[in-house]
Amino acid sequence: MPLLGGIRPPIAVLCILILALSGLTAKVLGPAGDTVVPKAVLSSQRYFAEDGAIALRSSIDERVADLQRTATAVNSGSSVKPERVLSDLSRAYQKWTGTTVLDLESGEVLAARGETIPLAWLDEDTLTGGKALKPRIVRLETGDVRLMTMVVLEQAGQPQQLLVASSSLTVPAINLGPFRSMSVVAEDGEVLATAGFERAESLNSDQERAELSFRHQQMTRLADQAAKRAEQHPVRAKEPGARGYPGISGTLLGGEHNGRVATVGYASLASSDPDEKQSVAAGLGLSVVSLLPVVRQEAGQSDRALLGLAAAGALVLLGLVAVAVLWRNVQRPLLHLFLESRRLARGDLHRPVSVPKRGEAARIGIALERLRRRLTGDDPAAGPPAPRRRMGTRGPLVITGVLLLLWCVPVGLLLNRTDATVSVPTTIVNDQRERTDMMADRLRRALNEAQADLVSVSHLIEEGNERGTDSLLNDALAKHSRYQSLYVVDPSGAVSARAGGEPHAWSNGEDQPEVQVGGKGGKLPILQASAPVSEGKGGTLVGEIRVQFLNSLLVRPGLGEVRVVDADGLTIASSGGFTAFEKLPGEALDNLVRAANVRVGAGPVENGLLIRGGGKVTVAAAAPFSGGGVTADIGWTLVSRQDAGHLRIAPYEREDRSVLAGLLGLAAVIVCLGWIHLVVVRPLRALATSAEKLADGDLKTVLYPRYQDEVGAVVRSLELLRQQAQAHRQNPTHRTADPRVEGK
């Protein structure tokens, strides 16, 4: 008989699964293994570093794109002097510490603005080869680091010129919060720029100076480790199935000082996503490192281990009872039928059949006894009566399932349940607030860049040349995916040139903001940015920004749902689905937005809180748009919220483990009992019906065994008995001899 057939393999597998699940339960429901820093805090540091890397990468790429856009405009227009080029550049973009135009042939400086740019780093490799005109990181004699961006100007009738722009390579200008430090690190581990470190002379005590020294040491040491890890391949460095940030990111644990452990999140600017557009910043080998000292987490309590052992013991006890029920009511009767039917098939008809007490096994046993009496010439009707119980073999399966569910349901649904009283680390709330502020700054910069692009394009519009303006707008629309349409509106409000989708009405006026929102009552908000056409030409260049572009900027792991609301608290953009100008869900978020927009000092500040209610905890934050640019006074606020149950906090992890243990137990019950039902119970019920028909005199129906197991063996024995009964009917004087009689 095959080893994997019959009743014994599923019962053996059920025993193994129960023992394995009990061991797993004792382990996962006991104290957590990580007792240094909560996993949610480590994940938050990684997300913070990723946000910083995204902001830095976007900033560098925008600088390069702005310079290339300026060069394209200069090369395609009439010849202008170098001083005019630098003047227009500084007027459109205020991001350069210094700009220079020099003659490529002679090396003579033709014009310069702002900080003096050293030119000793310019060599043949910089201007030719595979990395020609790529941005370079240069350290000045003062020790400051500058990012040099360059582009070639090729104007008609003039020799080639090189436009070089110098900008500070700094940590993104975001609120780091208390005690957090952030650095930009080169591929060799050198720290190029830092933020968040107080000056030693501004500290008031030796303890604060010792804390600052500790943070400096940890940043230097861990930044070097992060740079080495960033050299890994972006795909192979990730855990299987990990998604999210396309580059390399992770966390590190440093030393401990005054009960606080240095936690570091790092992220490289490089990308592993082949679908992403090429990034100039990704080729600089830079990484962003975020450091935050976190209070050491207390070790798990000993009662957690006792709880895990108690749950495992209860599972073993219930499992033993369940297996005993299956063994006594399913396995043993079936094996007994197998032996009795084989005895009768061999011709041993002297002893009566020992009939099981209940179920299909009893029905088959009674049929065997009736067949035995028919073959021996006795009255078949004088056999044992039919069993009373109708549930049959399914009864033990139901009892077994109920016994195991008595463990699975309480463990999965009742054990380690959380409510609105769960304690969330303060670091999580602070990080939610600061990351929301970082996201608001990123969105504000994106809108400022959109308006700056319009300023750059507006300088190229020629009055009276509508065909040339249409071509210019089409080219600009193809290069900037953030717009869905571009059009020029004259002082009367009429559209004189356009590209892209159908334009919407634009409100002209001296007091009108450069970024407007309309479309109330429609499916999507209408976001319009504008720039005046050059002096003497009149009109306004308007660009309608795609809402999908804003939505894409809001999608970041670890922040939950992110929304942009206007001054009235109505939704303009969201990381998930939303209805245009809908209100925030819940009064608590409205109050949070109002509190964030209260002026404190120079202006409103970001705010965060825990919202408890409905049996759950929500981490929420709001950050108003602040800073320079056209969006400084726009009145928008970025709001984020996420369910604390999605965080990797010890109470929620214990709840998830309990649910997992209950689901694994339920899966084991379904698999093993379903296996028994398919290979034993259902065939056994069909066999009982066939055996009763055979005992009632149906000798023509041939019985075919479908399975090579105990049930199949009983079917084969019944077929032999059918053949013997058929031969006995044809020859009534024939008797099947008792082997013991023949042997005498």
LUMRO-699874 format. One line per 8 residues: number of its first residue (from 1); their letters; for each residue x, y, z of C-alpha. Coordinates in steps of 0.1 Angstrom, whole numbers. Layout:
BEGIN
NUM> a> X:Y:Z ~ ...
% end
This chain:
BEGIN
1> mpllggir> 0:0:0 ~ 14:34:-9 ~ 29:54:20 ~ 11:86:11 ~ -23:70:6 ~ -51:63:30 ~ -61:77:64 ~ -27:77:81
9> ppiavlci> -8:104:61 ~ -33:133:68 ~ -35:124:104 ~ 3:123:107 ~ 6:156:88 ~ -20:171:112 ~ 1:160:142 ~ 33:175:126
17> lilalsgl> 16:208:118 ~ 1:211:153 ~ 36:205:169 ~ 52:230:145 ~ 25:256:151 ~ 28:251:189 ~ 66:257:187 ~ 61:288:164
25> takvlgpa> 34:301:188 ~ 57:298:218 ~ 83:318:199 ~ 62:345:182 ~ 38:352:211 ~ 67:355:235 ~ 88:386:240 ~ 100:404:209
33> gdtvvpka> 136:398:199 ~ 143:435:191 ~ 148:452:225 ~ 170:481:214 ~ 149:504:192 ~ 113:499:180 ~ 112:487:143 ~ 87:515:135
41> vlssqryf> 113:541:146 ~ 140:525:125 ~ 117:525:95 ~ 108:561:101 ~ 145:571:100 ~ 149:552:67 ~ 119:570:52 ~ 133:603:65
49> aedgaial> 166:597:47 ~ 147:587:15 ~ 127:619:16 ~ 159:639:19 ~ 175:620:-9 ~ 145:626:-32 ~ 145:663:-23 ~ 182:666:-30
57> rssiderv> 181:646:-62 ~ 152:667:-75 ~ 169:699:-66 ~ 201:690:-84 ~ 182:677:-115 ~ 162:709:-116 ~ 193:731:-115 ~ 207:711:-145
65> adlqrtat> 174:713:-163 ~ 171:751:-157 ~ 206:757:-171 ~ 200:735:-201 ~ 167:753:-207 ~ 184:787:-206 ~ 211:775:-231 ~ 184:762:-254
73> avnsgssv> 166:795:-253 ~ 198:815:-259 ~ 210:792:-288 ~ 176:793:-306 ~ 172:831:-304 ~ 191:861:-316 ~ 226:868:-304 ~ 228:883:-269
81> kpervlsd> 257:895:-248 ~ 270:873:-220 ~ 260:899:-194 ~ 224:897:-207 ~ 224:859:-204 ~ 235:860:-168 ~ 210:888:-160 ~ 180:868:-174
89> lsrayqkw> 192:837:-157 ~ 194:853:-123 ~ 160:870:-128 ~ 143:837:-136 ~ 160:814:-111 ~ 174:826:-77 ~ 194:795:-69 ~ 230:802:-80
97> tgttvldl> 258:814:-58 ~ 278:825:-88 ~ 276:823:-126 ~ 303:828:-153 ~ 305:828:-191 ~ 339:821:-206 ~ 353:817:-241 ~ 360:780:-247
105> esgevlaa> 388:787:-272 ~ 408:813:-252 ~ 395:805:-217 ~ 388:842:-212 ~ 360:851:-187 ~ 334:871:-206 ~ 310:878:-178 ~ 306:869:-142
113> rgetipla> 280:874:-114 ~ 279:866:-77 ~ 305:844:-61 ~ 338:841:-80 ~ 340:806:-95 ~ 375:790:-95 ~ 383:775:-129 ~ 413:753:-119
121> wldedtlt> 391:722:-120 ~ 382:727:-157 ~ 403:703:-178 ~ 400:682:-209 ~ 381:654:-191 ~ 355:679:-180 ~ 348:692:-215 ~ 353:660:-235
129> ggkalkpr> 347:623:-232 ~ 318:602:-218 ~ 314:625:-188 ~ 317:658:-206 ~ 297:687:-192 ~ 285:666:-163 ~ 281:684:-129 ~ 312:683:-107
137> ivrletgd> 316:687:-70 ~ 344:712:-62 ~ 357:721:-28 ~ 368:758:-25 ~ 398:771:-6 ~ 375:781:22 ~ 365:745:27 ~ 330:750:13
145> vrlmtmvv> 316:726:-13 ~ 301:738:-45 ~ 282:719:-72 ~ 294:731:-106 ~ 269:729:-135 ~ 279:738:-170 ~ 264:740:-205 ~ 277:752:-239
153> leqagqpq> 263:783:-256 ~ 264:782:-294 ~ 251:815:-307 ~ 251:824:-344 ~ 281:844:-354 ~ 299:839:-321 ~ 325:814:-308 ~ 314:787:-284
161> qllvasss> 310:798:-249 ~ 308:779:-216 ~ 282:789:-191 ~ 291:777:-156 ~ 268:780:-126 ~ 279:774:-90 ~ 254:764:-63 ~ 258:752:-27
169> ltvpainl> 256:715:-21 ~ 235:716:11 ~ 211:695:30 ~ 175:702:18 ~ 161:732:37 ~ 136:713:58 ~ 127:712:95 ~ 148:684:110
177> gpfrsmsv> 132:687:144 ~ 150:684:178 ~ 182:663:180 ~ 180:651:144 ~ 211:657:121 ~ 213:652:84 ~ 244:650:61 ~ 252:647:24
185> vaedgevl> 279:621:20 ~ 302:614:-9 ~ 308:579:-22 ~ 341:577:-3 ~ 323:584:30 ~ 333:621:32 ~ 307:643:48 ~ 301:672:23
193> atagfera> 274:691:41 ~ 256:688:74 ~ 225:703:91 ~ 211:700:126 ~ 244:703:145 ~ 244:732:170 ~ 275:752:174 ~ 294:742:206
201> eslnsdqe> 297:778:217 ~ 259:782:217 ~ 255:753:242 ~ 251:761:279 ~ 264:730:297 ~ 291:703:294 ~ 264:677:291 ~ 250:693:259
209> raelsfrh> 286:696:245 ~ 292:659:252 ~ 259:651:235 ~ 270:672:204 ~ 304:655:204 ~ 287:621:205 ~ 264:630:176 ~ 294:642:155
217> qqmtrlad> 314:610:161 ~ 284:588:153 ~ 276:607:121 ~ 312:604:109 ~ 314:567:117 ~ 280:557:104 ~ 282:579:73 ~ 312:559:63
225> qaakraeq> 293:526:67 ~ 263:540:48 ~ 286:550:19 ~ 300:515:17 ~ 265:500:17 ~ 254:524:-9 ~ 279:508:-33 ~ 258:477:-35
233> hpvrakep> 237:469:-65 ~ 203:486:-59 ~ 184:454:-68 ~ 205:428:-50 ~ 207:450:-19 ~ 169:448:-13 ~ 152:421:6 ~ 131:398:-16
241> gargypgi> 98:414:-24 ~ 108:448:-11 ~ 96:478:-30 ~ 92:515:-25 ~ 123:535:-28 ~ 141:527:-61 ~ 176:533:-48 ~ 196:518:-19
249> sgtllgge> 183:526:16 ~ 185:511:50 ~ 191:517:87 ~ 221:514:110 ~ 224:513:148 ~ 253:532:164 ~ 266:537:199 ~ 247:547:231
257> hngrvatv> 250:578:252 ~ 229:587:283 ~ 203:559:275 ~ 198:570:239 ~ 209:549:209 ~ 221:566:177 ~ 198:554:148 ~ 207:562:112
265> gyaslass> 187:561:81 ~ 205:563:48 ~ 195:566:11 ~ 215:569:-21 ~ 205:592:-49 ~ 210:564:-75 ~ 180:546:-89 ~ 174:510:-98
273> dpdekqsv> 141:516:-116 ~ 147:513:-154 ~ 114:531:-160 ~ 126:562:-142 ~ 139:591:-163 ~ 177:596:-163 ~ 189:616:-134 ~ 221:636:-134
281> aaglglsv> 222:637:-96 ~ 222:599:-95 ~ 256:598:-112 ~ 273:619:-85 ~ 276:590:-60 ~ 259:610:-32 ~ 239:597:-3 ~ 218:613:24
289> vsllpvvr> 223:602:60 ~ 199:611:88 ~ 209:606:125 ~ 186:607:155 ~ 194:595:191 ~ 164:575:203 ~ 156:563:239 ~ 165:527:243
297> qeagqsdr> 135:504:244 ~ 129:483:275 ~ 133:445:273 ~ 102:424:269 ~ 84:413:300 ~ 87:377:313 ~ 50:372:312 ~ 51:374:274
305> allglaaa> 71:341:274 ~ 46:325:298 ~ 17:336:276 ~ 34:320:245 ~ 41:288:264 ~ 5:286:277 ~ -10:291:242 ~ 14:265:227
313> galvllgl> 5:240:255 ~ -33:246:249 ~ -28:239:212 ~ -9:206:219 ~ -36:195:244 ~ -64:202:220 ~ -45:187:191 ~ -39:154:210
321> vavavlwr> -77:152:218 ~ -85:160:181 ~ -61:134:168 ~ -74:108:193 ~ -110:114:180 ~ -98:108:144 ~ -78:78:153 ~ -107:61:172
329> nvqrpllh> -136:70:150 ~ -120:71:115 ~ -87:54:113 ~ -93:23:135 ~ -127:14:120 ~ -114:18:85 ~ -83:-4:92 ~ -106:-29:108
337> lflesrrl> -129:-31:77 ~ -98:-35:56 ~ -87:-66:76 ~ -123:-81:77 ~ -129:-76:40 ~ -96:-92:31 ~ -104:-122:53 ~ -137:-127:36
345> argdlhrp> -122:-123:2 ~ -97:-151:10 ~ -126:-174:18 ~ -125:-173:56 ~ -163:-172:61 ~ -164:-192:94 ~ -163:-162:118 ~ -189:-135:117
353> vsvpkrge> -178:-100:108 ~ -169:-78:137 ~ -191:-47:128 ~ -180:-12:139 ~ -204:7:161 ~ -213:37:139 ~ -211:56:106 ~ -203:43:72
361> aarigial> -179:18:87 ~ -209:2:104 ~ -229:2:72 ~ -201:-15:53 ~ -195:-40:82 ~ -232:-50:81 ~ -231:-54:43 ~ -200:-77:47
369> erlrrrlt> -218:-98:73 ~ -248:-101:50 ~ -226:-112:22 ~ -208:-137:44 ~ -242:-152:54 ~ -253:-153:18 ~ -221:-172:8 ~ -225:-196:37
377> gddpaagp> -262:-203:29 ~ -276:-185:59 ~ -304:-160:59 ~ -289:-126:50 ~ -318:-107:67 ~ -308:-122:101 ~ -277:-100:102 ~ -271:-71:127
385> paprrrmg> -294:-41:125 ~ -284:-9:106 ~ -267:19:127 ~ -289:46:141 ~ -266:76:137 ~ -268:92:103 ~ -239:117:106 ~ -214:91:99
393> trgplvit> -177:97:94 ~ -183:134:91 ~ -191:136:127 ~ -155:130:139 ~ -143:156:114 ~ -167:182:127 ~ -157:174:163 ~ -120:176:154
401> gvllllwc> -125:209:136 ~ -145:224:165 ~ -117:213:190 ~ -90:230:169 ~ -112:261:163 ~ -115:264:201 ~ -78:274:199 ~ -76:292:165
409> vpvgllln> -105:316:171 ~ -96:330:206 ~ -59:333:196 ~ -66:350:163 ~ -95:372:174 ~ -91:378:211 ~ -55:374:222 ~ -33:405:222
417> rtdatvsv> -60:427:209 ~ -52:465:208 ~ -75:495:213 ~ -72:533:214 ~ -50:532:245 ~ -19:519:226 ~ 12:539:234 ~ 29:553:203
425> pttivndq> 65:565:206 ~ 69:603:205 ~ 95:599:178 ~ 69:585:154 ~ 47:616:159 ~ 76:639:155 ~ 88:622:123 ~ 53:623:109
433> rertdmma> 52:661:115 ~ 86:667:101 ~ 82:645:71 ~ 49:662:63 ~ 67:696:65 ~ 94:681:42 ~ 67:671:17 ~ 50:705:19
441> drlrraln> 84:721:11 ~ 89:697:-18 ~ 55:706:-32 ~ 61:743:-27 ~ 94:741:-46 ~ 78:722:-74 ~ 51:749:-79 ~ 78:776:-77
449> eaqadlvs> 98:757:-103 ~ 67:755:-125 ~ 62:793:-123 ~ 99:799:-129 ~ 97:777:-161 ~ 69:799:-173 ~ 90:830:-166 ~ 118:815:-187
457> vshlieeg> 94:807:-216 ~ 76:840:-214 ~ 109:859:-223 ~ 110:840:-256 ~ 75:850:-268 ~ 76:874:-297 ~ 48:899:-301 ~ 27:894:-333
465> nergtdsl> 43:860:-341 ~ 14:837:-332 ~ 27:807:-352 ~ 61:810:-336 ~ 45:813:-302 ~ 24:781:-308 ~ 55:762:-317 ~ 73:775:-286
473> lndalakh> 45:765:-264 ~ 43:730:-279 ~ 80:725:-274 ~ 77:737:-238 ~ 47:714:-232 ~ 66:684:-245 ~ 95:691:-222 ~ 75:697:-190
481> sryqslyv> 52:668:-180 ~ 37:689:-151 ~ 15:709:-175 ~ -16:698:-193 ~ -19:730:-213 ~ -1:763:-219 ~ -17:794:-234 ~ -11:831:-237
489> vdpsgavs> -39:854:-225 ~ -40:890:-237 ~ -51:919:-215 ~ -87:915:-226 ~ -88:878:-215 ~ -87:863:-250 ~ -64:834:-257 ~ -39:844:-285
497> araggeph> -19:812:-286 ~ -21:778:-269 ~ -8:742:-267 ~ -23:711:-251 ~ -58:709:-236 ~ -87:733:-237 ~ -78:765:-217 ~ -99:777:-188
505> awsngedq> -108:812:-179 ~ -80:832:-163 ~ -86:862:-140 ~ -64:891:-150 ~ -56:919:-125 ~ -29:935:-105 ~ -40:919:-73 ~ -44:884:-87
513> pevqvggk> -20:858:-74 ~ 4:841:-98 ~ -10:807:-88 ~ -48:803:-88 ~ -72:774:-81 ~ -105:771:-98 ~ -129:744:-110 ~ -153:742:-80
521> ggklpilq> -182:720:-89 ~ -162:700:-114 ~ -145:666:-111 ~ -109:680:-107 ~ -95:713:-95 ~ -79:736:-120 ~ -45:747:-110 ~ -31:776:-130
529> asapvseg> 3:793:-127 ~ 12:824:-146 ~ 41:846:-157 ~ 38:880:-175 ~ 49:882:-210 ~ 80:904:-215 ~ 77:941:-211 ~ 60:960:-239
537> kggtlvge> 43:928:-252 ~ 13:926:-228 ~ -6:895:-219 ~ 1:866:-195 ~ 15:831:-201 ~ -6:806:-182 ~ 2:770:-175 ~ -24:746:-162
545> irvqflns> -7:721:-138 ~ -19:685:-139 ~ -35:674:-106 ~ -20:640:-112 ~ 15:656:-111 ~ 8:669:-76 ~ -7:636:-66 ~ 24:618:-76
553> llvrpglg> 45:640:-54 ~ 25:631:-24 ~ 29:593:-26 ~ 55:583:0 ~ 56:551:21 ~ 53:556:59 ~ 31:587:56 ~ -3:571:50
561> evrvvdad> -28:593:32 ~ -15:628:22 ~ -38:656:11 ~ -33:692:1 ~ -61:715:13 ~ -67:752:6 ~ -74:780:31 ~ -109:767:36
569> gltiassg> -98:732:43 ~ -110:718:10 ~ -90:691:-8 ~ -70:701:-39 ~ -48:670:-43 ~ -43:637:-26 ~ -21:606:-26 ~ -52:585:-29
577> gftafekl> -86:589:-45 ~ -105:621:-37 ~ -134:643:-47 ~ -125:678:-58 ~ -129:703:-29 ~ -142:677:-5 ~ -137:684:33 ~ -113:666:54
585> pgealdnl> -125:634:71 ~ -131:642:107 ~ -132:673:129 ~ -99:665:144 ~ -81:671:111 ~ -99:704:106 ~ -87:715:140 ~ -52:703:132
593> vraanvrv> -51:724:101 ~ -64:755:119 ~ -38:750:147 ~ -10:746:121 ~ -20:779:104 ~ -19:799:136 ~ 10:824:134 ~ 38:817:158
601> gagpveng> 67:841:156 ~ 74:848:119 ~ 47:826:106 ~ 27:793:109 ~ 44:761:119 ~ 38:724:113 ~ 19:704:139 ~ 13:668:148
609> llirgggk> -9:648:171 ~ -24:614:180 ~ -61:609:173 ~ -76:583:195 ~ -111:571:189 ~ -132:542:174 ~ -109:517:190 ~ -78:528:170
617> vtvaaaap> -50:553:170 ~ -42:576:141 ~ -10:596:137 ~ -17:629:119 ~ 3:660:110 ~ -3:693:91 ~ 23:716:76 ~ 13:750:60
625> fsgggvta> 31:762:29 ~ 58:786:40 ~ 90:801:26 ~ 97:821:-5 ~ 83:820:-40 ~ 49:825:-55 ~ 33:799:-32 ~ 45:817:1
633> digwtlvs> 11:832:7 ~ -11:808:-12 ~ -27:795:21 ~ -24:758:13 ~ -17:731:40 ~ -4:696:36 ~ -22:671:58 ~ -11:635:64
641> rqdaghlr> -26:607:85 ~ -19:570:89 ~ -34:543:111 ~ -9:534:138 ~ -19:498:133 ~ 3:499:102 ~ 33:508:122 ~ 58:482:135
649> iapyered> 51:489:172 ~ 53:460:197 ~ 15:459:206 ~ 5:458:170 ~ 32:433:161 ~ 19:410:189 ~ -16:414:176 ~ -5:406:141
657> rsvlagll> 14:375:154 ~ -17:363:172 ~ -38:367:140 ~ -11:349:120 ~ -10:320:145 ~ -48:317:143 ~ -48:318:105 ~ -20:292:104
665> glaavivc> -40:269:127 ~ -72:275:106 ~ -52:266:74 ~ -39:234:90 ~ -75:224:100 ~ -88:231:65 ~ -60:213:47 ~ -58:182:68
673> lgwihlvv> -96:177:74 ~ -103:186:38 ~ -77:160:28 ~ -94:133:50 ~ -128:143:36 ~ -116:140:0 ~ -96:108:2 ~ -115:89:30
681> vrplrala> -149:102:40 ~ -164:108:5 ~ -151:76:-10 ~ -162:57:21 ~ -198:71:18 ~ -199:60:-18 ~ -185:26:-8 ~ -212:21:19
689> tsaeklad> -239:27:-6 ~ -223:2:-31 ~ -218:-23:-3 ~ -255:-21:7 ~ -267:-26:-29 ~ -244:-56:-32 ~ -258:-70:1 ~ -293:-64:-12
697> gdlktvly> -286:-86:-42 ~ -272:-63:-69 ~ -246:-87:-83 ~ -243:-72:-117 ~ -227:-38:-108 ~ -189:-42:-110 ~ -170:-23:-83 ~ -138:-5:-94
705> pryqdevg> -113:8:-69 ~ -104:44:-75 ~ -77:48:-49 ~ -47:27:-38 ~ -54:29:-1 ~ -76:13:26 ~ -108:23:9 ~ -96:9:-24
713> avvrslel> -85:-23:-8 ~ -120:-28:7 ~ -135:-21:-28 ~ -113:-48:-43 ~ -124:-73:-16 ~ -160:-65:-22 ~ -156:-71:-59 ~ -141:-105:-51
721> lrqqaqah> -171:-112:-28 ~ -195:-101:-56 ~ -179:-125:-80 ~ -181:-153:-54 ~ -218:-145:-47 ~ -225:-145:-85 ~ -208:-179:-88 ~ -228:-191:-58
729> rqnpthrt> -261:-180:-74 ~ -253:-199:-107 ~ -243:-230:-87 ~ -262:-232:-55 ~ -246:-265:-44 ~ -212:-247:-44 ~ -199:-236:-11 ~ -169:-215:-5
737> adprvegk> -146:-236:17 ~ -132:-225:49 ~ -94:-224:46 ~ -91:-239:81 ~ -113:-268:71 ~ -94:-274:39 ~ -62:-275:58 ~ -72:-304:80
% end
